[in-house]
């Protein structure tokens, strides 16, 4: 039979899991805004008025491997939401992991009583 503490921790875990965003809407990336200069000598960018903004996603593929993708300004609201969802997913997973650790410790204490 579950102890009262374990039951409370399971309830807490259920509440935390409800904050999990849709996993189909996550993106592990960094969004950057850049202004660029071109090579034309008579262009306004040579006088300080750079071209842009241009938006890029930076995605780490592995150790020492990063991919950059230019994205459309129209996609920015969705991209920002997906990046935020990814960060929130990580937070929820860390909280669930901590709760599971507490549950395991509580079960161990119950067995030793």
Biopython code that builds the backbone (N, CA, C, O; Angstrom):
import numpy as np
from Bio.PDB.StructureBuilder import StructureBuilder

atoms = [
    (1, "UNK", "N", (0.836, -1.184, 0.000)),
    (1, "UNK", "CA", (0.000, 0.000, 0.000)),
    (1, "UNK", "C", (0.883, 1.251, 0.000)),
    (1, "UNK", "O", (1.890, 1.314, 0.706)),
    (2, "UNK", "N", (0.495, 2.226, -0.790)),
    (2, "UNK", "CA", (1.282, 3.454, -0.885)),
    (2, "UNK", "C", (1.104, 4.295, 0.364)),
    (2, "UNK", "O", (0.008, 4.421, 0.910)),
    (3, "UNK", "N", (2.218, 4.866, 0.798)),
    (3, "UNK", "CA", (2.138, 5.769, 1.941)),
    (3, "UNK", "C", (1.499, 7.078, 1.498)),
    (3, "UNK", "O", (1.393, 7.365, 0.306)),
    (4, "UNK", "N", (1.078, 7.860, 2.479)),
    (4, "UNK", "CA", (0.463, 9.158, 2.207)),
    (4, "UNK", "C", (1.442, 10.077, 1.479)),
    (4, "UNK", "O", (1.041, 10.832, 0.594)),
    (5, "UNK", "N", (2.732, 10.017, 1.848)),
    (5, "UNK", "CA", (3.747, 10.852, 1.208)),
    (5, "UNK", "C", (3.906, 10.486, -0.264)),
    (5, "UNK", "O", (4.002, 11.365, -1.121)),
    (6, "UNK", "N", (3.934, 9.197, -0.552)),
    (6, "UNK", "CA", (4.077, 8.750, -1.939)),
    (6, "UNK", "C", (2.861, 9.175, -2.751)),
    (6, "UNK", "O", (2.998, 9.614, -3.893)),
    (7, "UNK", "N", (1.680, 9.049, -2.171)),
    (7, "UNK", "CA", (0.453, 9.470, -2.856)),
    (7, "UNK", "C", (0.512, 10.968, -3.184)),
    (7, "UNK", "O", (0.141, 11.377, -4.285)),
    (8, "UNK", "N", (0.970, 11.770, -2.247)),
    (8, "UNK", "CA", (1.082, 13.214, -2.476)),
    (8, "UNK", "C", (2.101, 13.518, -3.580)),
    (8, "UNK", "O", (1.884, 14.399, -4.412)),
    (9, "UNK", "N", (3.200, 12.787, -3.574)),
    (9, "UNK", "CA", (4.204, 12.979, -4.617)),
    (9, "UNK", "C", (3.675, 12.566, -5.993)),
    (9, "UNK", "O", (3.957, 13.231, -6.990)),
    (10, "UNK", "N", (2.914, 11.481, -6.050)),
    (10, "UNK", "CA", (2.311, 11.054, -7.323)),
    (10, "UNK", "C", (1.322, 12.113, -7.824)),
    (10, "UNK", "O", (1.270, 12.402, -9.020)),
    (11, "UNK", "N", (0.540, 12.688, -6.906)),
    (11, "UNK", "CA", (-0.401, 13.754, -7.287)),
    (11, "UNK", "C", (0.352, 14.987, -7.793)),
    (11, "UNK", "O", (-0.045, 15.618, -8.772)),
    (12, "UNK", "N", (1.447, 15.312, -7.102)),
    (12, "UNK", "CA", (2.273, 16.458, -7.512)),
    (12, "UNK", "C", (2.844, 16.220, -8.913)),
    (12, "UNK", "O", (2.874, 17.127, -9.745)),
    (13, "UNK", "N", (3.293, 14.993, -9.159)),
    (13, "UNK", "CA", (3.850, 14.649, -10.468)),
    (13, "UNK", "C", (2.780, 14.780, -11.558)),
    (13, "UNK", "O", (3.069, 15.264, -12.652)),
    (14, "UNK", "N", (1.573, 14.360, -11.269)),
    (14, "UNK", "CA", (0.481, 14.485, -12.245)),
    (14, "UNK", "C", (0.212, 15.947, -12.586)),
    (14, "UNK", "O", (-0.014, 16.290, -13.747)),
    (15, "UNK", "N", (0.237, 16.803, -11.574)),
    (15, "UNK", "CA", (0.022, 18.235, -11.813)),
    (15, "UNK", "C", (1.143, 18.834, -12.656)),
    (15, "UNK", "O", (0.892, 19.641, -13.552)),
    (16, "UNK", "N", (2.372, 18.439, -12.367)),
    (16, "UNK", "CA", (3.520, 18.942, -13.133)),
    (16, "UNK", "C", (3.419, 18.490, -14.588)),
    (16, "UNK", "O", (3.691, 19.268, -15.502)),
    (17, "UNK", "N", (3.031, 17.241, -14.801)),
    (17, "UNK", "CA", (2.938, 16.705, -16.162)),
    (17, "UNK", "C", (1.862, 17.400, -16.991)),
    (17, "UNK", "O", (1.951, 17.425, -18.219)),
    (18, "UNK", "N", (0.861, 17.955, -16.347)),
    (18, "UNK", "CA", (-0.178, 18.693, -17.064)),
    (18, "UNK", "C", (0.371, 19.978, -17.680)),
    (18, "UNK", "O", (-0.233, 20.531, -18.599)),
    (19, "UNK", "N", (1.505, 20.453, -17.183)),
    (19, "UNK", "CA", (2.131, 21.664, -17.729)),
    (19, "UNK", "C", (3.014, 21.359, -18.939)),
    (19, "UNK", "O", (3.585, 22.265, -19.546)),
    (20, "UNK", "N", (3.116, 20.092, -19.276)),
    (20, "UNK", "CA", (3.942, 19.690, -20.417)),
    (20, "UNK", "C", (3.305, 20.190, -21.713)),
    (20, "UNK", "O", (2.139, 19.900, -21.980)),
    (21, "UNK", "N", (4.060, 20.939, -22.521)),
    (21, "UNK", "CA", (3.501, 21.413, -23.794)),
    (21, "UNK", "C", (3.374, 20.259, -24.784)),
    (21, "UNK", "O", (3.930, 19.183, -24.563)),
    (22, "UNK", "N", (2.636, 20.483, -25.885)),
    (22, "UNK", "CA", (2.535, 19.422, -26.889)),
    (22, "UNK", "C", (3.921, 19.073, -27.439)),
    (22, "UNK", "O", (4.649, 19.950, -27.904)),
    (23, "UNK", "N", (4.270, 17.822, -27.385)),
    (23, "UNK", "CA", (5.605, 17.410, -27.810)),
    (23, "UNK", "C", (5.796, 17.497, -29.321)),
    (23, "UNK", "O", (6.920, 17.383, -29.810)),
    (24, "UNK", "N", (4.716, 17.695, -30.057)),
    (24, "UNK", "CA", (4.825, 17.896, -31.499)),
    (24, "UNK", "C", (5.188, 19.340, -31.827)),
    (24, "UNK", "O", (5.421, 19.683, -32.986)),
    (25, "UNK", "N", (5.236, 20.187, -30.792)),
    (25, "UNK", "CA", (5.527, 21.605, -30.993)),
    (25, "UNK", "C", (6.723, 22.050, -30.154)),
    (25, "UNK", "O", (6.633, 23.006, -29.384)),
    (26, "UNK", "N", (7.837, 21.349, -30.312)),
    (26, "UNK", "CA", (9.069, 21.716, -29.623)),
    (26, "UNK", "C", (10.198, 21.853, -30.638)),
    (26, "UNK", "O", (10.218, 21.172, -31.664)),
    (27, "UNK", "N", (11.123, 22.732, -30.336)),
    (27, "UNK", "CA", (12.269, 22.947, -31.218)),
    (27, "UNK", "C", (13.481, 23.289, -30.361)),
    (27, "UNK", "O", (13.478, 24.280, -29.631)),
    (28, "UNK", "N", (14.526, 22.453, -30.459)),
    (28, "UNK", "CA", (15.768, 22.695, -29.734)),
    (28, "UNK", "C", (16.674, 23.497, -30.655)),
    (28, "UNK", "O", (17.396, 22.945, -31.486)),
    (29, "UNK", "N", (16.618, 24.808, -30.486)),
    (29, "UNK", "CA", (17.385, 25.704, -31.347)),
    (29, "UNK", "C", (17.522, 27.060, -30.670)),
    (29, "UNK", "O", (16.868, 27.347, -29.668)),
    (30, "UNK", "N", (18.384, 27.878, -31.241)),
    (30, "UNK", "CA", (18.552, 29.257, -30.808)),
    (30, "UNK", "C", (18.204, 30.140, -31.997)),
    (30, "UNK", "O", (18.614, 29.874, -33.127)),
    (31, "UNK", "N", (17.444, 31.191, -31.728)),
    (31, "UNK", "CA", (17.042, 32.122, -32.779)),
    (31, "UNK", "C", (17.933, 33.359, -32.700)),
    (31, "UNK", "O", (18.122, 33.939, -31.631)),
    (32, "UNK", "N", (18.476, 33.750, -33.854)),
    (32, "UNK", "CA", (19.347, 34.929, -33.907)),
    (32, "UNK", "C", (18.854, 35.882, -34.986)),
    (32, "UNK", "O", (18.342, 35.463, -36.025)),
    (33, "UNK", "N", (19.019, 37.172, -34.717)),
    (33, "UNK", "CA", (18.682, 38.215, -35.680)),
    (33, "UNK", "C", (19.985, 38.860, -36.113)),
    (33, "UNK", "O", (20.810, 39.238, -35.281)),
    (34, "UNK", "N", (20.169, 38.985, -37.433)),
    (34, "UNK", "CA", (21.417, 39.547, -37.946)),
    (34, "UNK", "C", (21.140, 40.637, -38.975)),
    (34, "UNK", "O", (20.126, 40.639, -39.673)),
    (35, "UNK", "N", (22.087, 41.558, -39.032)),
    (35, "UNK", "CA", (22.116, 42.587, -40.070)),
    (35, "UNK", "C", (23.429, 42.397, -40.813)),
    (35, "UNK", "O", (24.476, 42.214, -40.192)),
    (36, "UNK", "N", (23.378, 42.438, -42.126)),
    (36, "UNK", "CA", (24.547, 42.087, -42.926)),
    (36, "UNK", "C", (24.976, 43.218, -43.852)),
    (36, "UNK", "O", (24.207, 44.124, -44.170)),
    (37, "UNK", "N", (26.223, 43.130, -44.266)),
    (37, "UNK", "CA", (26.747, 44.044, -45.275)),
    (37, "UNK", "C", (27.071, 43.230, -46.526)),
    (37, "UNK", "O", (27.431, 42.056, -46.451)),
    (38, "UNK", "N", (26.934, 43.886, -47.671)),
    (38, "UNK", "CA", (27.273, 43.223, -48.931)),
    (38, "UNK", "C", (28.610, 43.773, -49.429)),
    (38, "UNK", "O", (29.242, 44.583, -48.751)),
    (39, "UNK", "N", (29.021, 43.346, -50.571)),
    (39, "UNK", "CA", (30.317, 43.755, -51.087)),
    (39, "UNK", "C", (30.290, 44.960, -52.024)),
    (39, "UNK", "O", (31.341, 45.408, -52.483)),
    (40, "UNK", "N", (29.113, 45.483, -52.309)),
    (40, "UNK", "CA", (29.046, 46.606, -53.253)),
    (40, "UNK", "C", (29.559, 47.884, -52.584)),
    (40, "UNK", "O", (29.134, 48.222, -51.479)),
    (41, "UNK", "N", (30.452, 48.578, -53.241)),
    (41, "UNK", "CA", (31.077, 49.763, -52.646)),
    (41, "UNK", "C", (30.127, 50.950, -52.530)),
    (41, "UNK", "O", (30.310, 51.788, -51.647)),
    (42, "UNK", "N", (29.135, 51.045, -53.380)),
    (42, "UNK", "CA", (28.218, 52.186, -53.327)),
    (42, "UNK", "C", (26.922, 51.874, -52.576)),
    (42, "UNK", "O", (25.982, 52.666, -52.643)),
    (43, "UNK", "N", (26.842, 50.760, -51.871)),
    (43, "UNK", "CA", (25.621, 50.357, -51.164)),
    (43, "UNK", "C", (25.504, 51.095, -49.830)),
    (43, "UNK", "O", (26.504, 51.490, -49.230)),
    (44, "UNK", "N", (24.277, 51.269, -49.388)),
    (44, "UNK", "CA", (24.016, 51.948, -48.111)),
    (44, "UNK", "C", (24.650, 51.217, -46.930)),
    (44, "UNK", "O", (24.971, 51.839, -45.918)),
    (45, "UNK", "N", (24.832, 49.905, -47.053)),
    (45, "UNK", "CA", (25.402, 49.145, -45.938)),
    (45, "UNK", "C", (26.861, 49.523, -45.687)),
    (45, "UNK", "O", (27.366, 49.336, -44.580)),
    (46, "UNK", "N", (27.530, 50.043, -46.687)),
    (46, "UNK", "CA", (28.909, 50.483, -46.505)),
    (46, "UNK", "C", (28.968, 51.778, -45.697)),
    (46, "UNK", "O", (30.021, 52.151, -45.179)),
    (47, "UNK", "N", (27.830, 52.456, -45.596)),
    (47, "UNK", "CA", (27.746, 53.691, -44.811)),
    (47, "UNK", "C", (27.064, 53.453, -43.455)),
    (47, "UNK", "O", (26.711, 54.408, -42.763)),
    (48, "UNK", "N", (26.880, 52.186, -43.080)),
    (48, "UNK", "CA", (26.352, 51.878, -41.764)),
    (48, "UNK", "C", (24.907, 51.397, -41.731)),
    (48, "UNK", "O", (24.453, 50.929, -40.687)),
    (49, "UNK", "N", (24.173, 51.494, -42.826)),
    (49, "UNK", "CA", (22.781, 51.035, -42.870)),
    (49, "UNK", "C", (22.752, 49.602, -43.405)),
    (49, "UNK", "O", (22.560, 49.376, -44.600)),
    (50, "UNK", "N", (22.943, 48.655, -42.516)),
    (50, "UNK", "CA", (23.072, 47.259, -42.929)),
    (50, "UNK", "C", (21.752, 46.684, -43.433)),
    (50, "UNK", "O", (20.674, 47.198, -43.134)),
    (51, "UNK", "N", (21.864, 45.605, -44.207)),
    (51, "UNK", "CA", (20.701, 44.890, -44.730)),
    (51, "UNK", "C", (20.118, 44.025, -43.616)),
    (51, "UNK", "O", (20.849, 43.465, -42.799)),
    (52, "UNK", "N", (18.805, 43.928, -43.600)),
    (52, "UNK", "CA", (18.189, 43.043, -42.621)),
    (52, "UNK", "C", (17.023, 43.698, -41.936)),
    (52, "UNK", "O", (16.586, 44.773, -42.347)),
    (53, "UNK", "N", (16.524, 43.090, -40.926)),
    (53, "UNK", "CA", (17.098, 41.932, -40.227)),
    (53, "UNK", "C", (16.837, 40.616, -40.958)),
    (53, "UNK", "O", (15.844, 40.451, -41.667)),
    (54, "UNK", "N", (17.767, 39.698, -40.755)),
    (54, "UNK", "CA", (17.630, 38.329, -41.217)),
    (54, "UNK", "C", (17.615, 37.447, -39.972)),
    (54, "UNK", "O", (18.349, 37.696, -39.016)),
    (55, "UNK", "N", (16.781, 36.426, -39.992)),
    (55, "UNK", "CA", (16.625, 35.551, -38.830)),
    (55, "UNK", "C", (17.165, 34.166, -39.146)),
    (55, "UNK", "O", (16.910, 33.606, -40.212)),
    (56, "UNK", "N", (17.916, 33.630, -38.197)),
    (56, "UNK", "CA", (18.549, 32.320, -38.359)),
    (56, "UNK", "C", (18.278, 31.451, -37.142)),
    (56, "UNK", "O", (18.267, 31.923, -36.006)),
    (57, "UNK", "N", (18.059, 30.171, -37.410)),
    (57, "UNK", "CA", (18.024, 29.177, -36.350)),
    (57, "UNK", "C", (19.383, 28.515, -36.301)),
    (57, "UNK", "O", (19.943, 28.151, -37.335)),
    (58, "UNK", "N", (19.909, 28.360, -35.114)),
    (58, "UNK", "CA", (21.150, 27.637, -34.919)),
    (58, "UNK", "C", (20.811, 26.352, -34.172)),
    (58, "UNK", "O", (20.272, 26.386, -33.066)),
    (59, "UNK", "N", (21.131, 25.228, -34.789)),
    (59, "UNK", "CA", (20.791, 23.919, -34.230)),
    (59, "UNK", "C", (22.065, 23.099, -34.096)),
    (59, "UNK", "O", (22.794, 22.907, -35.070)),
    (60, "UNK", "N", (22.330, 22.617, -32.887)),
    (60, "UNK", "CA", (23.491, 21.775, -32.653)),
    (60, "UNK", "C", (23.129, 20.340, -33.006)),
    (60, "UNK", "O", (22.172, 19.779, -32.472)),
    (61, "UNK", "N", (23.905, 19.754, -33.911)),
    (61, "UNK", "CA", (23.641, 18.395, -34.377)),
    (61, "UNK", "C", (24.483, 17.364, -33.642)),
    (61, "UNK", "O", (24.146, 16.180, -33.634)),
    (62, "UNK", "N", (25.539, 17.787, -33.046)),
    (62, "UNK", "CA", (26.435, 16.894, -32.335)),
    (62, "UNK", "C", (27.653, 17.682, -31.913)),
    (62, "UNK", "O", (27.695, 18.903, -32.064)),
    (63, "UNK", "N", (28.635, 16.992, -31.388)),
    (63, "UNK", "CA", (29.838, 17.656, -30.912)),
    (63, "UNK", "C", (30.526, 18.359, -32.086)),
    (63, "UNK", "O", (30.962, 17.718, -33.042)),
    (64, "UNK", "N", (30.611, 19.667, -31.994)),
    (64, "UNK", "CA", (31.290, 20.450, -33.013)),
    (64, "UNK", "C", (30.527, 20.622, -34.314)),
    (64, "UNK", "O", (31.081, 21.138, -35.285)),
    (65, "UNK", "N", (29.262, 20.199, -34.356)),
    (65, "UNK", "CA", (28.478, 20.319, -35.585)),
    (65, "UNK", "C", (27.240, 21.170, -35.320)),
    (65, "UNK", "O", (26.365, 20.797, -34.538)),
    (66, "UNK", "N", (27.186, 22.304, -35.980)),
    (66, "UNK", "CA", (26.056, 23.214, -35.848)),
    (66, "UNK", "C", (25.520, 23.531, -37.232)),
    (66, "UNK", "O", (26.280, 23.717, -38.183)),
    (67, "UNK", "N", (24.219, 23.590, -37.328)),
    (67, "UNK", "CA", (23.564, 23.925, -38.583)),
    (67, "UNK", "C", (22.805, 25.228, -38.390)),
    (67, "UNK", "O", (22.142, 25.422, -37.371)),
    (68, "UNK", "N", (22.904, 26.123, -39.374)),
    (68, "UNK", "CA", (22.144, 27.368, -39.337)),
    (68, "UNK", "C", (21.169, 27.378, -40.495)),
    (68, "UNK", "O", (21.511, 27.031, -41.626)),
    (69, "UNK", "N", (19.946, 27.783, -40.189)),
    (69, "UNK", "CA", (18.888, 27.828, -41.187)),
    (69, "UNK", "C", (18.289, 29.226, -41.167)),
    (69, "UNK", "O", (17.887, 29.719, -40.113)),
    (70, "UNK", "N", (18.229, 29.865, -42.330)),
    (70, "UNK", "CA", (17.557, 31.157, -42.395)),
    (70, "UNK", "C", (16.051, 30.906, -42.398)),
    (70, "UNK", "O", (15.557, 30.033, -43.111)),
    (71, "UNK", "N", (15.326, 31.689, -41.585)),
    (71, "UNK", "CA", (13.876, 31.511, -41.472)),
    (71, "UNK", "C", (13.159, 32.796, -41.847)),
    (71, "UNK", "O", (13.715, 33.891, -41.769)),
    (72, "UNK", "N", (11.941, 32.635, -42.244)),
    (72, "UNK", "CA", (11.115, 33.758, -42.672)),
    (72, "UNK", "C", (10.563, 34.501, -41.452)),
    (72, "UNK", "O", (10.226, 33.869, -40.450)),
    (73, "UNK", "N", (10.466, 35.830, -41.522)),
    (73, "UNK", "CA", (9.872, 36.592, -40.424)),
    (73, "UNK", "C", (8.442, 36.153, -40.095)),
    (73, "UNK", "O", (8.007, 36.270, -38.949)),
    (74, "UNK", "N", (7.709, 35.648, -41.094)),
    (74, "UNK", "CA", (6.342, 35.183, -40.836)),
    (74, "UNK", "C", (6.312, 33.969, -39.914)),
    (74, "UNK", "O", (5.321, 33.735, -39.223)),
    (75, "UNK", "N", (7.397, 33.197, -39.903)),
    (75, "UNK", "CA", (7.458, 31.998, -39.066)),
    (75, "UNK", "C", (7.910, 32.281, -37.635)),
    (75, "UNK", "O", (7.899, 31.377, -36.800)),
    (76, "UNK", "N", (8.301, 33.496, -37.343)),
    (76, "UNK", "CA", (8.871, 33.813, -36.026)),
    (76, "UNK", "C", (7.938, 33.507, -34.854)),
    (76, "UNK", "O", (8.402, 32.945, -33.862)),
    (77, "UNK", "N", (6.645, 33.846, -34.915)),
    (77, "UNK", "CA", (5.789, 33.518, -33.760)),
    (77, "UNK", "C", (5.759, 32.020, -33.438)),
    (77, "UNK", "O", (5.825, 31.631, -32.272)),
    (78, "UNK", "N", (5.659, 31.191, -34.467)),
    (78, "UNK", "CA", (5.641, 29.735, -34.257)),
    (78, "UNK", "C", (6.991, 29.264, -33.740)),
    (78, "UNK", "O", (7.054, 28.461, -32.809)),
    (79, "UNK", "N", (8.061, 29.751, -34.332)),
    (79, "UNK", "CA", (9.406, 29.343, -33.911)),
    (79, "UNK", "C", (9.647, 29.715, -32.452)),
    (79, "UNK", "O", (10.152, 28.904, -31.676)),
    (80, "UNK", "N", (9.292, 30.925, -32.084)),
    (80, "UNK", "CA", (9.483, 31.357, -30.684)),
    (80, "UNK", "C", (8.675, 30.490, -29.725)),
    (80, "UNK", "O", (9.157, 30.128, -28.652)),
    (81, "UNK", "N", (7.436, 30.154, -30.117)),
    (81, "UNK", "CA", (6.599, 29.305, -29.262)),
    (81, "UNK", "C", (7.219, 27.917, -29.129)),
    (81, "UNK", "O", (7.257, 27.362, -28.031)),
    (82, "UNK", "N", (7.710, 27.347, -30.241)),
    (82, "UNK", "CA", (8.309, 26.014, -30.186)),
    (82, "UNK", "C", (9.562, 25.992, -29.333)),
    (82, "UNK", "O", (9.783, 25.038, -28.587)),
    (83, "UNK", "N", (10.393, 27.034, -29.430)),
    (83, "UNK", "CA", (11.603, 27.105, -28.606)),
    (83, "UNK", "C", (11.222, 27.221, -27.129)),
    (83, "UNK", "O", (11.823, 26.572, -26.273)),
    (84, "UNK", "N", (10.227, 28.048, -26.841)),
    (84, "UNK", "CA", (9.750, 28.184, -25.455)),
    (84, "UNK", "C", (9.190, 26.854, -24.952)),
    (84, "UNK", "O", (9.425, 26.474, -23.805)),
    (85, "UNK", "N", (8.447, 26.145, -25.814)),
    (85, "UNK", "CA", (7.912, 24.836, -25.427)),
    (85, "UNK", "C", (9.039, 23.852, -25.111)),
    (85, "UNK", "O", (8.927, 23.054, -24.180)),
    (86, "UNK", "N", (10.118, 23.910, -25.880)),
    (86, "UNK", "CA", (11.252, 23.017, -25.610)),
    (86, "UNK", "C", (11.841, 23.316, -24.225)),
    (86, "UNK", "O", (12.112, 22.406, -23.442)),
    (87, "UNK", "N", (12.031, 24.598, -23.945)),
    (87, "UNK", "CA", (12.578, 24.977, -22.631)),
    (87, "UNK", "C", (11.646, 24.541, -21.509)),
    (87, "UNK", "O", (12.101, 24.036, -20.482)),
    (88, "UNK", "N", (10.338, 24.734, -21.701)),
    (88, "UNK", "CA", (9.373, 24.316, -20.681)),
    (88, "UNK", "C", (9.356, 22.805, -20.519)),
    (88, "UNK", "O", (9.184, 22.304, -19.407)),
    (89, "UNK", "N", (9.532, 22.073, -21.612)),
    (89, "UNK", "CA", (9.592, 20.611, -21.541)),
    (89, "UNK", "C", (10.769, 20.171, -20.687)),
    (89, "UNK", "O", (10.642, 19.270, -19.858)),
    (90, "UNK", "N", (11.905, 20.804, -20.889)),
    (90, "UNK", "CA", (13.091, 20.461, -20.084)),
    (90, "UNK", "C", (12.842, 20.736, -18.599)),
    (90, "UNK", "O", (13.230, 19.941, -17.742)),
    (91, "UNK", "N", (12.196, 21.858, -18.301)),
    (91, "UNK", "CA", (11.896, 22.198, -16.908)),
    (91, "UNK", "C", (10.972, 21.149, -16.291)),
    (91, "UNK", "O", (11.211, 20.687, -15.175)),
    (92, "UNK", "N", (9.916, 20.774, -17.018)),
    (92, "UNK", "CA", (8.974, 19.775, -16.513)),
    (92, "UNK", "C", (9.687, 18.438, -16.304)),
    (92, "UNK", "O", (9.470, 17.780, -15.287)),
    (93, "UNK", "N", (10.529, 18.031, -17.247)),
    (93, "UNK", "CA", (11.252, 16.763, -17.099)),
    (93, "UNK", "C", (12.160, 16.764, -15.873)),
    (93, "UNK", "O", (12.260, 15.762, -15.166)),
    (94, "UNK", "N", (12.815, 17.888, -15.627)),
    (94, "UNK", "CA", (13.670, 17.984, -14.424)),
    (94, "UNK", "C", (12.832, 17.872, -13.154)),
    (94, "UNK", "O", (13.237, 17.213, -12.196)),
    (95, "UNK", "N", (11.664, 18.516, -13.147)),
    (95, "UNK", "CA", (10.801, 18.450, -11.971)),
    (95, "UNK", "C", (10.277, 17.041, -11.748)),
    (95, "UNK", "O", (10.227, 16.571, -10.611)),
    (96, "UNK", "N", (9.885, 16.358, -12.825)),
    (96, "UNK", "CA", (9.400, 14.980, -12.707)),
    (96, "UNK", "C", (10.529, 14.083, -12.201)),
    (96, "UNK", "O", (10.302, 13.205, -11.369)),
    (97, "UNK", "N", (11.735, 14.304, -12.699)),
    (97, "UNK", "CA", (12.875, 13.510, -12.252)),
    (97, "UNK", "C", (13.118, 13.687, -10.747)),
    (97, "UNK", "O", (13.382, 12.718, -10.036)),
    (98, "UNK", "N", (13.028, 14.925, -10.278)),
    (98, "UNK", "CA", (13.206, 15.178, -8.840)),
    (98, "UNK", "C", (12.107, 14.511, -8.011)),
    (98, "UNK", "O", (12.376, 13.935, -6.956)),
    (99, "UNK", "N", (10.877, 14.593, -8.495)),
    (99, "UNK", "CA", (9.759, 13.957, -7.785)),
    (99, "UNK", "C", (9.947, 12.448, -7.757)),
    (99, "UNK", "O", (9.712, 11.811, -6.730)),
    (100, "UNK", "N", (10.374, 11.866, -8.889)),
    (100, "UNK", "CA", (10.610, 10.421, -8.923)),
    (100, "UNK", "C", (11.705, 10.010, -7.947)),
    (100, "UNK", "O", (11.634, 8.943, -7.338)),
    (101, "UNK", "N", (12.710, 10.854, -7.800)),
    (101, "UNK", "CA", (13.766, 10.578, -6.823)),
    (101, "UNK", "C", (13.189, 10.556, -5.411)),
    (101, "UNK", "O", (13.514, 9.682, -4.608)),
    (102, "UNK", "N", (12.332, 11.528, -5.124)),
    (102, "UNK", "CA", (11.682, 11.567, -3.800)),
    (102, "UNK", "C", (10.806, 10.334, -3.584)),
    (102, "UNK", "O", (10.780, 9.780, -2.485)),
    (103, "UNK", "N", (10.085, 9.898, -4.628)),
    (103, "UNK", "CA", (9.247, 8.701, -4.513)),
    (103, "UNK", "C", (10.093, 7.476, -4.201)),
    (103, "UNK", "O", (9.736, 6.675, -3.337)),
    (104, "UNK", "N", (11.214, 7.328, -4.901)),
    (104, "UNK", "CA", (12.096, 6.178, -4.648)),
    (104, "UNK", "C", (12.648, 6.202, -3.229)),
    (104, "UNK", "O", (12.741, 5.164, -2.574)),
    (105, "UNK", "N", (13.014, 7.394, -2.756)),
    (105, "UNK", "CA", (13.521, 7.506, -1.392)),
    (105, "UNK", "C", (12.429, 7.175, -0.369)),
    (105, "UNK", "O", (12.697, 6.526, 0.642)),
    (106, "UNK", "N", (11.198, 7.624, -0.637)),
    (106, "UNK", "CA", (10.087, 7.335, 0.271)),
    (106, "UNK", "C", (9.782, 5.841, 0.291)),
    (106, "UNK", "O", (9.492, 5.286, 1.351)),
    (107, "UNK", "N", (9.842, 5.184, -0.864)),
    (107, "UNK", "CA", (9.612, 3.737, -0.922)),
    (107, "UNK", "C", (10.682, 2.980, -0.150)),
    (107, "UNK", "O", (10.391, 1.999, 0.535)),
    (108, "UNK", "N", (11.924, 3.445, -0.265)),
    (108, "UNK", "CA", (13.018, 2.802, 0.456)),
    (108, "UNK", "C", (12.810, 2.932, 1.964)),
    (108, "UNK", "O", (13.014, 1.975, 2.711)),
    (109, "UNK", "N", (12.402, 4.122, 2.405)),
    (109, "UNK", "CA", (12.138, 4.335, 3.848)),
    (109, "UNK", "C", (10.996, 3.442, 4.313)),
    (109, "UNK", "O", (11.058, 2.882, 5.408)),
    (110, "UNK", "N", (9.948, 3.299, 3.491)),
    (110, "UNK", "CA", (8.810, 2.465, 3.870)),
    (110, "UNK", "C", (9.202, 1.001, 4.008)),
    (110, "UNK", "O", (8.705, 0.304, 4.892)),
    (111, "UNK", "N", (10.094, 0.534, 3.136)),
    (111, "UNK", "CA", (10.520, -0.869, 3.201)),
    (111, "UNK", "C", (11.390, -1.126, 4.429)),
    (111, "UNK", "O", (11.391, -2.230, 4.974)),
    (112, "UNK", "N", (12.118, -0.117, 4.859)),
    (112, "UNK", "CA", (13.026, -0.324, 5.999)),
    (112, "UNK", "C", (12.325, -0.168, 7.340)),
    (112, "UNK", "O", (12.935, -0.394, 8.385)),
    (113, "UNK", "N", (11.054, 0.216, 7.326)),
    (113, "UNK", "CA", (10.311, 0.358, 8.596)),
    (113, "UNK", "C", (9.862, -0.952, 9.141)),
    (113, "UNK", "O", (9.230, -0.997, 10.196)),
]
sb = StructureBuilder()
sb.init_structure("model")
sb.init_model(0)
sb.init_chain("A")
sb.init_seg("    ")
for serial, (resi, resn, name, xyz) in enumerate(atoms, 1):
    if name == "N":
        sb.init_residue(resn, " ", resi, " ")
    sb.init_atom(name, np.array(xyz, "f"), 0.0, 1.0, " ", f" {name:<3s}", serial, name[0])
structure = sb.get_structure()
